[in-house]
Amino acid sequence: MTAPLVQVNDLAKTFDVSAPWLNRVVERKPRQFVHAVDGVSFSIERGKTLALVGESGCGKSTVARLLVGLYTPSRGDVVFEGRPTAAVLASREGRGLRRRMQMIFQDPYASLNPRWKVLDIVGEPLREHGLLNDTAALRQRVGELLQSVGLSAADVEKFPHQFSGGQRQRISIARALATQPEFLVCDEPTSALDVSVQAQVLNIMKDLQRERGLTYLFISHNLAVVHHVADDVGVMYLGRLVEVAPKRELFDRPQHPYTRMLLDAIPDIHMTGRARTPVQGEVPNPLNPPSGCAFHPRCPYANERCSRERPVLLELRGVKVACHAVEEGRI
């Protein structure tokens, strides 16, 4: 077994969301903290795709930003090719690591500078990392990158407002590929796009992965998209991983009640008649999460232990799952 390209160990991020000091004194309120990510661990093999799924607010995008160094972890570490990224980013080698790890953001309307031409947008990483400084060579390279994502080399002179949403996201992908990275963090790259355009962008990403041997962390709340692109799937709930499994195993035999609930929410177009568990309740307030297992107020299998003791992610039935009911054989 080769070592994974990316290894995440007990990663956590806490945000201070307290009111200003004077308000707290006058209203006699304590400081408040949100545990956006709380002890997440996973690994991604070279050339593979791990998808993180879960409802809005479960911490997926925070994990993405922690991996590429946009946030500093409160606890734990990210290891890239056997080396902790925090130490590397703080050293002279940080620029080289940033070149090897890039991110595709969620909103193609907000992540591109409207005042810049495509030549400047896609060419910025090349200039920033000192890969190309000659104007003619830069223009040629940007044109090649645009063609690799299905756009025309002549588009270098256009502005973002002259493109559709799907085309803008292709520009974002071209920008991320400019430094020839090995690892791409994709934060819901198709959620702002129409379904037909989603398929085009996803196919481009799969083709690029096949051609260049790219490794992806793919974040999404759309299980149909995840089924199309992922090799392995991690399910997050309120900042923690509750299940990690190979894609086929997770879709065919989901273990955790929350994973089952997510899959039951997908319309049954084949009319299989399979029994479904109705969705119960809502996501709890992250400022005041439930004790024990965070999912227990919504879980049909919860008992007294679930409300008291937080489950640990264990290897059960060939997958990793954090659930007392699965561990005890109650499901």
Secondary structure by P-SEA (a helix, b strand, c coil): cccccbbbcbbbbbbbccccaaaaaaacccbbbbcccccccccccccbbbbbbbcccccaaaaaaaaaccccccccccccccccaaaaaaccaaaaaaaabbbbbccccccccccccaaaaaaaaaaaacccccaaaaaaaaaaaaaaacccccccccccccccaaaaaaaaaaaaacccccbbbbccccccccaaaaaaaaaaaaaaaaacbbbbbcccccaaaaaacccbbbbbccccccccccaaaaaaccccaaaaaaaaacccccccccccccccccccccccccccccccccccccccccccccccccccccbbbbccccccccc
